Amino acid sequence: MGMKVVLACDLGGTSFRAALVDAQGNTHAEAVIAGSIPVDPQGCSEFDAEIWWTNLVEAADRLARTEPALFDRIEGIAICGFTRTQVLLNSAGQAIRPAISWKDTRAGAVATRLKAQLVHHPEAEHINAFHPLARLAWVAEQEPHHFRALDGVLEPKDWLNFRLTGQRASDPVSMARLSACIEPAGGASPFQVVGIEPTVIPNTLDPCAQVAAVQPGLPGALGRLQGVPVFCASNDTWAGVTGLGAMRAGYAYNISGTTEVLGVVGPTAATAEGLMSVDWCGLWQLGGPSQNGADTAAWLMSVLGGAERGFGGVAQGIEHLTTLPRHPQPALFLPYLQGERVPYWNPHLRGAFIGLERQHTSTDLAYAVLEGVAFLNRIVLERAETSLGQPVGEIRLGGGASSNPVWAQIKADICNRPVVVGHAKESGLLGAAIIAWTGTGIFPSLAAAQDQLATVATRYEPRLARREAYDALFQLFKRSEAALAPISAGLVALSTDTDALPGR
């Protein structure tokens, strides 16, 4: 009969990835299509959802050309993707406007007003510029013609599943924040306040449940997959954590890509300031996505002229800089180049280098950037562990930054927890494959699939010799955050006056 595979896809912030993965977790073919989502100085970040569909069609065509026989033995399809992004549909299932991405901050003022109106509702504390309800309220105010046509809200991976099957569906994790807005508490529900019908939320399914089979008449190689089951899956974080083998109580995870996502998985509900507490289908996640991560390293390399200095890319540049001697006095870096989500939910935070002196070099800046992101990791981890009442045994690390041993060791030293990197280069793709194989019944449970497929490659133990220095630097980092937050707000306010400064 030949080997069987699943089609696993991961819609990320800088690329769309698709792979043919067998039941042992081996990738036999992979297609990568680059593409980033822009954001302008006014906080607008939108994207044509049709391009995501075009990417899926093209990726399938590439895989079919690379492995034509395997492509015809696909047993199931699972797509994960970034979250906090809304595709708005009309009654005909058409996107009525560009998707509003996770980077978009235009709903900040609307969110503030909503919080005041919903002060007695438990969801009020979660409402901010990135909340889907605030985004929909912004559309109601700014684009009433689009709001009147609104018939459904899908996340990006749900949109792709819809195009494959013709069925609207999502999972409880991806729709958690919108679903929390349906029920009233002390008055009208958040949906009623904004004027939204609960029917905009699609049917919710377990991530391993089947949405439907691939419908006939799809373009290109996808047309060969008619009848193949499509599984609901979940957002990129949920899938990535599954691919790391950390979708189990007592584990922490850190997906370190364009942005950072860090959290702790526990057996029961818990809350902590600034962290997202979400029911992950029987487990509870305490943590969530930041707005910054490896992109801060990319920014640094662009500022330093990495291409002009002969570096083949960001990873090569950082690797080179961290082999050079470091100045005895460290510099600090606040990594908030695009505001921040977890744990501050403040679009007006800004980045800063602190403590620079004349003999500091690009190496010192590189270390400060890597450490700044790791300090933010520690803040999230400490809040989660305090709420849960016990430390985690290890942090499972995935994403592009996991391939950098210097950064992985820094994270272990600063968080004072072992950091474990799996064999899978792309944990999101492996997680999507685990979802698909579990859905097909090859594995009896998600936990069993993780045991079999999410294998460990490298373990970084925290170094006792660095603990005292990093503890001291961490305290300075937190003091710097508190001191500079008002200054960030003042600088952002200046940006509204286009004639305030020369060169504008």
N, C-alpha and C positions, 0 to 999 in steps of 0.2 A: 504493500500500500504506500510505502514511502513516508518520510518524515512529515509531521504536521507542524504548523506554525500559527501564531496569531499576529495580527497587525496591531502594533502598539504605536500610539502617536502622543506627542507632547507639544502643545502650542505654548511656546515660551515668549518672553519679552523681546528676545533678539533673534529667534529662529523658530521654524516649525520643523520638528523631527518626527520621522516615521521609521519603523523598523519591523522586520520579520524575526520573531523570537520563538524559539522552540520551548518545549516543556521542561527543559533543563536550564533555561535562562540564557541560552546562547543566542547571540544576535548573528543572523546570517546575511542580512543586507540592511543598509541604513541610508536614508535620504535626508538631507538637511537643506532647508531653504531659508536663507537669511532674510531678515526684515525686522526693523524696530518700529516702535510707536512713538511719534513725536510729542513734544509738549512745548507750548509757547510761553513767553514771559508772563502772560496773563493767566496761566494755569489751565489753558485749554489743551486737552489731550484726547483726540478722537481718532477713529480708524474705520475704514470701510470693511465691514464684516465679510463682504463678498470676496475680498482678497484672501481671507483665511480658507474659504472654500476652494478657491483657485489653487492655493498652496497644497491642500489635501489631494486634489485631483492630480497635480503635477508630481507630488511625492509618490502617489500610487503608481503613476506611469513609470517613474524612475525605478521603483522596486520591481515592477513587472518586467522591465527590460533587463535588470540585473539578474534576477532569479525567476525566470518565467515559470518553471515547474513548481517551485515553492509557492509562488504567488497564487497559483491555482489550488493550493492545499491549505489556504487560510481557514482556520476553524472558528475564529471570532475576532471582533474588533473592539478595542477600548481606546478612548481618547481622553487625555487629561489636558488641563490648560490653566492659564493664570485666571485668578478670580478678581472680585471687586470690579468687574467690567460688565456693562449692561448692553445687550443687544435688544433693541425695542422693536416689537413686531406689530403689524396691523392684523386684522381678522383674516387676511389672505395669506398670512405667514411671511410677509415681506418685511425686510428691515426698513423702518420709516425714516431713519437718520443714521449717521455714522455711530458706531458703538462708542460709549463713553468709557475710557480706559481707567485703570486703577491709579494712574498718575494725575487725573483731572482733579483740580482743587476749586473749581468755580462755584461749587455748592456750599462753600464755607459760610457765607452770610445766611443763606437759607437754613443751613443746619443749626445755626445759633438760634434762629427764630423758632425752629421746630422744637428744639430742646426746651425752650421756655414754654411752648404750648403744651408739651407732653411731659411736663416735669414729674407728674405722678405715675407715668407709665414706666415699667422696668426697662424698656428698650431705650429710654431717653439717654441714659448714660453712654450708650454706644453710638449715638448719632453724631456725626461729624461730616466733614467735606467728602469723605470717602464712602459714606454709608449709602446703600442703594436707594433708601427712601428719600434722603436729601437730594440725590441726583434726580429722582423722579419729580420731586417738588420743584427743583430748579427748571426742569423741562416744562412743568405746568405754568411757571411764571414767565419764562423767557420764550418758550416755543409752544404756545397754547394749541396751535393747529396740529402739531405732532402729538401733544398730550391727548387731544380729543380722539386721535386715531389709535391710541395705545390699546392693544389687545393681549400682549404677552411680553414677559421679560425673561430672557435666557442668558445664561453665561456663555462664553465663547465655545466651550466644548459641547454644550447643549445645542448650540446653533449648528455645529457640524453634525452632531447626531441627528438633528432634525432634518438636515439636508440629505443625510444618508437614508433615513427611514421614513420621513414624512410624519413622524410622531414627536410632539413636544413633551419633554420630560427633563427632570433634573434630579439631583440627590439632596438629601436633607442637610448635608454639610454646606454645599454651595448656596442653598436657599435659606440658610439659618436666619440671617438678619432680616430678610424680607418676611419670612414666615412668622417671625416674632412680632410683626407689626399688624397682624390680622386681628388679634383679640383685643377688646377694650380693657382698660384698667382705670377706674376712677373717672370715667367719662367716655368720650369717643375713642375709637381705636386710631392708631397712627394712620392707617389707610383711609379712614373716614375723614380725618383732618385734612389730608392732602387731596381727597377725592378720587381714590383709586379703588377699583373693584378687586377683591381677593382672587378672582379668576385669572388675573395676569400671571399668577404663579402657576407653573405647569405641575403636572403630577410628579410627585417625588418618589424615587425608587432607591433601594439599596444600591450602592456602587457596583456590586457584582450581579445585579439583576439585569435582565435583558430588556432593552427599550423596545426593540422590534428587529425584524430582519431587514437587510439592505433591500431597498425597493428597486424595481426594474427601471431601465432607461437612463442610468447614470452615465456621465461622460467618461471616455478613456477607459483605463484599466479597471476603474471602479465598476463598470458595467459587467465585468466578469464575476463580481462578488454578490450578485443577486441571491438572496436567501441566506446569506451569512449572518449570524446573530451579532447585533451591536449591543454592547453592555454599557450601562449608564456611566460608570466611572465617577470621578469626582475632580475637584480642583487639583492643580499641580502640586500643592503642598501635601494633600492627602495621599496622592499617588506617589509622590517622592518619598514620603515617610514610609509607606508600604514597601517601596523598592529598597529602602535602607534597612528594612527589617525592624523598624522601630514602632510599628503600629501595634504595640503591646504595652501594657501598664508597667510603669517604672523606668521607661526609656525616655531620654531626651533626644531631640533631633535638631539638626542645623543644616538647612539647605542653603548653601552659600553660592548664589549665582549673581546675576545682575543686581538683585536685591537679596537681603538676608531674610530667612524665615527661621525662627527658633521657637521651640515650645517643649512642653513636657506632656507625656501621655499618662493619664491616671485612670483608676477604676471608677472614681466617683466625681461628681460635680464639685468644682472649686472656683473661686474668683480671686483676682488680684488686680490692683490698680493698673490700668492701661493695657491689660492683657485680654485677649479674646478667649472666652470660655465657651467651647462649642462641643455639643454632643457629637462625637465621631462614631455614630452607629454602635453604641454600647460602650465605647470608651470616651474619655473626655480629654480634649486638647486645651491646654492653658499656655497661651503664647500668641504667636501670629507673625504676620509679615511686616518687615520694615520697608522703608522707601529707599534705602541705600544699602550697598554691599560692594561686590566686586566692581560695580560701576564707578566707585570712588577711586579705585586703582586705575581704571581706564582714564578717568578724568586727570589723575596725576600724571600719567604717562603722556597725555596730550599736552598738558601744560609744560612738561619737561622736554617736549619735542622728541618723544621716543622713536618715531619713524626716522627723523633726521639723524638720530644717534645710531641708527643701524639696527634697532631692535625689531624683530620680526612680528612682534605683537605685545600685548599687555603682559601676558604671562612670562614671556622671555625677558621683558624689561624689568619686571619686579624680581624675577629670579636672579638676574645679574646684579641689581642694586643691593639685594640682601646678602650677596657674597662679599661685599666690600666692608671695610671697617666702619663702625658706628661711633659717633661722638659720645663721650662719657655722660653728658647731660642730655636726657631724652627730651624730645618735643612731644606735645600733645596734639591730637587732631580730633575735632568734633566732626563726625562724618555726615552731617545733615545738609547735603548739597541740594536735596529736593524736598525740604521739609522732612517730616517723619510721621510714620504711622505708629506701630507698636514700639515703645510703650507710651508715647506722648501725644499722638494724634494731633499734631500741630503742623500745619502746612507752612508756617512762617519761621520755623527754625532754620538756621543757616550754619554752614560749616565754618571752621576756623582752625588755623594753626596757632598754637600757644607756646610761648617759651623759646622762640627762635633766637639763635645767636649767630654771630658772624661766621663761625667755623662750621656751622651745620651745612650738610651737603644733601644732594638728592637721596642718598641712602638713608639719612635721618628722616627725611620726609616720607620715604617709602615705609619705614618701620612705624612711623607715627600713624599712617593711614591704616596699615594692617592691625595695629593695636587698637586704634579708635573703634573700628568695627567690632573687634573682639570684646572691648569694654562694654559696648552696647549689648552684645551677646550675654555678658555676665549680669548686667542689670536685669534683663528679661529672665534669665535662669534663676537668679536669686529670688525675684518676686514669685516665680512659679513654685520653687521649692519651699519657700516660706509658707505659702498658702497651703501646699499639700502636706507640710509637716515633716518631710524627709527629703534627703538629697537623692538624686538619681545615681545609678551605678556607672553610666557612661553616656556620652553624647555621640550619636550616629551622625556622621558628617557626609554630606553629598553636595552635588553641584560642581560647577567648574572650578571653584576655588579649592575643592578637596584634593586636587592634584598637586597643589603647592605644599610641600612638606614643611616649609618654614611657617606658613600661615597656620597649618593644622597644629603644629607644635605650639605656636603662640596662643591659639585658642585653648589648647589643653592647659597651658601654664596659667593663663589669665583666669579661666573658669575653674581651675583646680579640679578638673574632672578628666578621666580618660576620653580621648577623642578617637573614634573608630571609623575607618573608611572601608567601604565595601568594594568588592571586585567590579561591580557594575560602574561603567563610566558615566552612564546617564540613569540616575535613580528613578527619574520620572518615567522614562521609557520602560524600565524593568517593572516599576509599580503598575503601569498600565497593562503590561504583559501578565503580571500576577493576577490582576483583576480579571482579565479575559480568561486565563486558564482556570481560575476558580469558578468563574461563571459557566464555563463549559462542563464543569464537573470533574476535571482531571484531578483536582485537589479537593479534599472534603471541607476545607475551611481556608480563610485568608491566613490564619496563623500557620497552618500546615504548609501553605505555599511559601510563606516567608521563610520558614525553617529550611525549606528545600532550596530556594532560589537566591535569597539575600545573604550571600556568603561574605565573610570578612577577609579583607586584604591586608590592612595595616592598622596597628594600634599605637597611639601616641599617649604615653603616660605623662602626667604633669611632673615637672622637675622641681623638686623641693628647693633647690638653690635659687630659683627665680621667684619664689612665692613672696618673700618679704618686699622685694623691690616692686613687683607688680601690684601687690596690695596697696602700697603707698601711692603708686601712680594712678591706681583706680580711684582712690579717694580724691586726688587732685582732678581727675577727669570729671567726677560728679560735681565737684565744686565749680569747675569751669562751666559745665552745662548750666547750672543754676544762675551763675553770674551773667552769662552771655545771652540767655534767652530773651531778656527785654531788649538788648541791643539788636538782636536779629529782627525783632518786631519793628524796631525803629528804622532799620535799614530797608525792610520791605515797604514800609510806609513811604519812604522817599522815592521808591520806584514809580509811584503813581503820578509824580510831578515830572512830566517829560522835559521841562525846561530848567530843572533845578541844577543840573550839572553840565559841564561842557562835554562835547563829543556825542551828544544824543540827538 
